[in-house]
Amino acid sequence: MQIHHTEAATTLTVSPTGRLDTLSAPQLDAFLAEHLDGVTELIFDLKELEYMSSAGLRSLLSAQKKMNSAGKMTVKNPNELIREIFDITGFSDFLTIE
């Protein structure tokens, strides 16, 4: 997985590519730990994400919990497979998905 990102004022857009799984989720967690200070809007653009495992879901859940107290988090452009994973796991009930 590669993590592309852009920062504008207090908005951080994170665009992971490839697979977000057991091997790559710690990389995303470390990235977010370094970049979330002062962020009030976190956007995950999943357009280039091919696969997400339960480890990836944990990373998103952790980010959502942090952003609940700091601002807001939005998930954009999930493919059909990832959208289905969100629906089956109930993540679509509490994530803002566009």
SULSUL-V766870 format. One record per residue. N is the residue number from 1. RES is the residue in one letter. PSI is psi in whole degrees, 0 to 359 (* if undefined). Layout:
N|RES|PSI + N|RES|PSI
This chain:
1|M|141 + 2|Q|147 + 3|I|113 + 4|H|147 + 5|H|157 + 6|T|147 + 7|E|133 + 8|A|111 + 9|A|245 + 10|T|18 + 11|T|130 + 12|L|124 + 13|T|124 + 14|V|126 + 15|S|88 + 16|P|147 + 17|T|148 + 18|G|230 + 19|R|132 + 20|L|100 + 21|D|195 + 22|T|324 + 23|L|324 + 24|S|341 + 25|A|319 + 26|P|328 + 27|Q|316 + 28|L|318 + 29|D|316 + 30|A|318 + 31|F|312 + 32|L|321 + 33|A|325 + 34|E|333 + 35|H|355 + 36|L|347 + 37|D|124 + 38|G|358 + 39|V|129 + 40|T|347 + 41|E|120 + 42|L|126 + 43|I|126 + 44|F|115 + 45|D|107 + 46|L|19 + 47|K|323 + 48|E|8 + 49|L|124 + 50|E|329 + 51|Y|146 + 52|M|128 + 53|S|183 + 54|S|330 + 55|A|321 + 56|G|321 + 57|L|319 + 58|R|320 + 59|S|317 + 60|L|320 + 61|L|317 + 62|S|316 + 63|A|318 + 64|Q|318 + 65|K|318 + 66|K|319 + 67|M|340 + 68|N|327 + 69|S|347 + 70|A|344 + 71|G|233 + 72|K|158 + 73|M|137 + 74|T|139 + 75|V|125 + 76|K|150 + 77|N|39 + 78|P|143 + 79|N|177 + 80|E|316 + 81|L|313 + 82|I|323 + 83|R|318 + 84|E|320 + 85|I|316 + 86|F|318 + 87|D|313 + 88|I|320 + 89|T|351 + 90|G|1 + 91|F|332 + 92|S|346 + 93|D|333 + 94|F|350 + 95|L|146 + 96|T|112 + 97|I|128 + 98|E|*
